[in-house]
Amino acid sequence: MEQQFSRIAVKVGSNVLARRDGTLDVTRMSALVDQIAELHKTGVEVILVSSGAVASGRSEVHSAKKLDSVDQRQLFSAVGQAKLINRYYELFREHGIPVGQVLTMKENFATRRHYLNQKNCMTVMLENGVIPIVNENDTISVSELMFTDNDELSGLIASMMDAQALIILSNIDGIYNGSPADPASEVIREIGQGKDLSSYIQTSKSSFGRGGMLTKTNIARKVADEGITVIIANGKRDNILVDLIQHPESALCTRFTPSPEPVSSVKKWIAHSEGFAKGELHINYCATELLFSDKAVSILPVGIIDVIGEFEKDDIVRIVDFGGKPIGVGKANCDSTQAREAMGKHGKKPVVHYDYLYIE
């Protein structure tokens, strides 16, 4: 049978790996490892983005004093991450597959250099038959800069590593056309491009995770727009991963149709980096109209009406239209002082070149 994907990213949510009492569900973990091993043996490269460090540490540490939520997260995840990766190591070793740990954080995606360095590290792992196991480095991540949760991280990783599919495993079968608790609700099997889902999505969070369904769909949409198939499925279903890859027509899930147009790797990076914007470029009506036309246009000084914040050349800046609405992000071609000097003038070089511009 022809494999549909040769490289996939699989995100396993904390609600898949945690038992009711919040401790680690090793049986479930073992079942997932068996499935990943089976795919690995048929030649599919798998990048595993796994939550579960906090659940894993919860049963190990009994703190003498009551901890606040940040202390608790840091303590449990520090202890739990070691235990989690060790568990994965042992489980994959039974299949003869080596694994490697990649702990990352949002700031590591902020500069192109860090981004490419991470990409290189994981590429080398895959080339050598090692499965990268990625998690956010909760012990040193600052809350404001944390990923909303590992869904966002897995979207970045899938995009960075040019995966053909991102499979997000949660504790429900997909996105429903009503409340998942309502027996009349059904899973939406296929979500086309540009389809508005806001009427369906439950905003309530799943019990252990940080991201609800709304986060998942926003990320799924963005990743699918980059030409990657995104699947949301239930990680507690037996053999779900193998079924999704080998029997895609019968496996229960929600699948987001990928965009047929490929996106350049630089644009992919910029698309995910709006959180790192150092300053803002406010543009006039005319420049805004041009950006939304079919032409490939850069942001020229003549269309800029205001430069806000201090930034260096190559920093990410936010693009704001004449009405004050943020419409995208781009990589600055000069620093903020030069941008201010050139503002409003004709015949100057672009402040953000088209190749480094991402309009939402």
Secondary structure, 3 states (H helix, E strand, C coil): CCCCCCEEEEEECHHHHECCCCCECHHHHHHHHHHHHHHHHCCCEEEEEECCHHHHHHCCCCCCCCCCHHHHHHHHHHHHHHHHHHHHHHHHHCCCCCEEEEEECHHHHCCHHHHHHHHHHHHHHHHCCCEEEEEECCCCCCHHHCCCCHHHHHHHHHHHCCCCEEEEEECCCCCECCCCCCCCCCECCEECCCCCCCCCCCCCCCCCCCCCHHHHHHHHHHHHHCCCEEEEEECCCCCHHHHHHHCCCCCCCEEECCCCCCCCHHHHHHHCCHHHCCEEEEECHHHHHHHCCCCCCCECHHHEEEEECCCCCCCEEEEECCCCCEEEEEECCCCHHHHHHHCCCCCCCCCECHHHEEEC
